[in-house]
Amino acid sequence: MIPIAFVIQEYTRRYIILPSFIIVRSTKVPLTKRIEKFIESDVFRKLTKAVKNSIKYEIFEALTTEDLTKTFQPLTEKFWLRLALPMFDINQKLFSLNAEKLSEFKKLEEDMAYEIVELLRHSGYKYSENLIFGLSTMVDYDIWLLEKISELKFEGFVKKLWERALEEILQLSGCLRYLFFAWASATSATLKLIERYKEENRDTLAQWCKTYAEEVEIYIDTLDTLLDDETHKIIEELGIVRKQG
């Protein structure tokens, strides 16, 4: 949700002259206003400031560095450290949504993703489908996570992860961090949130975005298997995983 919300806000601010259907449908409440139903305005302002600074520093460096392979990992970590505090506040709120609010949030996230997909497809960028795939995967992960927490409750979800899938969730967390940063960087260049960048760097980031998205999908499928009680019992009896207790 976070990269989508920011891109919509920042792109609209810079390119309001584009046809309105590309930005926000006139029949809808502006998406950034709908976000405020879930995120307090002061928290969203802090997040927006953090993301703007990350574009100015970490994302700009990723798009202009002479050695992206060497700098990508440390830049990703700096990027996430910058976002950590406001995102913690947001997660606390989202993890407590009831079923009705969860459904409303899912619709909001899908609407935001649709707006970005339209922007990317109109950009003419040769690897735009990689970025759309990466975005779709992040949205799917958000919805999967919130639905699991709604189903199992936060404590039950964490307990199952700790007992059954600690290694997998740690690997998934790493892939998500890299996916998010690669997507945000390549998308910032594609939508001209950054004017100066190396085409080679943008193309590499867009291709990494697809690679990380594929890995995230695999880990989510694995976690679904490990978190399902009946399936886990079967693979436990087959000796594929260690029996609990």
N, C-alpha and C positions, 0 to 999 in steps of 0.2 A: 504493500500500500504506500509506503513512504516515498519511494522514488517516483511513483505515478503521480501522487499528490503534488510533489514539488515541481515536476516537469510541467504539469498542466498549469500551475500557478505562474511559473517563470516564463514559459513559452507564451502564455496569454499576455503577460505584461509586455513582452518584447515584440510580439507579432500579432497584435490585436487587429491589424488590417486584413488578415487572412479571412476567407469566408467563415462565417460563424459556425457552420455545421462542422468544420474541422476542429474547432476549439470546444465549444459547449453548445448543445442543442438549446435553442431558444425556449423550448417547452419545459426545460428542466431547471430546477433550482441550481445555481452555479455549484459545481462539484466541491470547490473549496469551502463553501458554506455548509454543505452537507457533512463534510469532514468534521466540522466543529461540533456536530451532534455527538461525536464519539471522542474527540480530542479537544481539551480545553484550549482556548485561543492562545494563552500564554505559553503552553507547552508546544503548540504548533509553531509559534513564532520562534521559540528556541531551536526547534528542529530545523526550521527554514533557514535560520542564521547559520546553523552548523553545516547544512548541506551547501549553502552558498559559499561558505569558507572552504569546504572540501572541493568544490568545483574550482575555486581560485587556486588552491594549492595541490592536493593529491591528484585530482582528476586532470588538471592542467599538466602536471608533471608526467602522468602516465601517457598523455597524448603527445608529449613533446620530447620525452627522454630518448637518448641515443641507445639505451640498453633496457628495453621494456622487460625482457625476461628476468633480468637481475633485480629490477626495482619494483616489479609488480607486487610481490608478496609483502615487502615492508610498507609500500604505499597502501595496500589493502588494510593492513593492521592499523595504520595511522588514521585512515578513513573511518574505520569502525570505532576507534577510540574517541574520535570527534563526535560521533553520533550516539555513543553509548548511553549517556545520561538521559537525554530526551526520549530515546527509544525505550529505555527501561520504564519511564513514566507511562508511555503509551501502551506498552505491553500489559502493565498492571491493570489498566482500564479495559483493554480488549479481552483479556483472559476472564473477566468477570461478567461478560455479556450473557443475558438470558437468551432463550431460544428465539424469541421475537426479534430482539436487537441483533442477534447473530445473523439472522436471515436478512435484515435490513443492511447490515454491514457488508455481507457477501454481495448484495445487489449493488451497493455503492462501489465496491472494489471492482466488480465486473464492468460497471459503467466507466470508471476511471481508466481501466485497461483498454476499453474500446476506444476511448478518445486518443490514447497514445498510439494504439495500433493504426488508427486513421492517419495520424501525423507521420508515423514511420513509413506507411505505404505511399503517402503523397511525397515523401522526401526524394524518391528516386534512387536511394542508396542501394547498391548491388547486394549488400548483405543485410538488408532490412528484415528479411524473414528470420535470420538468426536472432536478431534483437526481439522480434515478436515472439519467437519460440522461448527465448529467455524470460521475457515478461510473463508469458502464459504460465511457465513453470513456477515462477515466484508467486503468482496469484494462486495457483493450485496448491502450493505449499502453505500459504497463509490460511487458506480455507481448510485444508487438511488438518493443520495444527489446531485451529480454533474448534473444529468439529470434534477432534479427539479430546481436547480439554473439556468441552461441553459434555461429552459422553462419559468420560472417565473421572472428571473433576481433576483439578490441577495436581493434587497430592497423589491420586491414583495413577495419573499419567506418568509423573516423575518416577514413582515407585516401579512401574512396569519397565520404563526405560532403563532404570538403574539395574534391575534384575535380569533383563532379557536382551537389552540392545545398547549397552553403554558405548561400545566401540563404534557401532553403526551411527548413533546419534552424534557422536563427536566428529566422525568423518563427514556426515551430512552437514553439520554446522560449518565446517571448513569450506566445503563446496559452495554452500550458500553465500558465505562471505565473499568468496572469489567471484561467484556469479553476479552478485549484486554490484560489486565494484566494476567488473568488466562491462556489465550492462549500462550502469550509470555513466561510465566514461565514454563508451562508444555512442550512446544515445545523446549525450551532451554535445558531442561533435556533430552528429547527424542532424540534430534539431537546432544547430547553430547557437547553443548556449555558450559555446566556446568558439571563437572565430579562428584562432590560430592553432593548428595541430598538424601532426604528420599523418598523411593518409595511410602509410604503412602501419602505424600504431593503431589507428582506428580499425583497420581491417583485421589486425591480429586480435584486438580486444573483442571484436564482433565474432570472430571464429572461436575464441576461447569461451565466449558467452554460450555458444551452442554446445561446446564440449562439457562445460560445467552443468548446463541445464540437463543434458542427458544423464550425467552422473547423479544429479539430484533426483531425477525421476526413478532411477534404479534404487537409490537408498529409500525413497518413500515407499516403493513397492515392498522392499525388504522389511521395513518397519511395520507395514500393515500386516505382513505375515507373522512377525515376531510378537506383535501386540494382540493378535487375535487368539483368544484362549484355546479354542478347539484346534486350530491349526498348530499352535505352539505345543499343545499336548502331543499331537501326532508326531511332530518332528523331534520332540523330546524323547518319545518312546523309541523312535528309530535311531536315536543316538546322534542325531545331527547337531543338537545343542545339548549343553550340560543340564541335567535335571536340577531343579531348584530344591532348596532345603536339604 
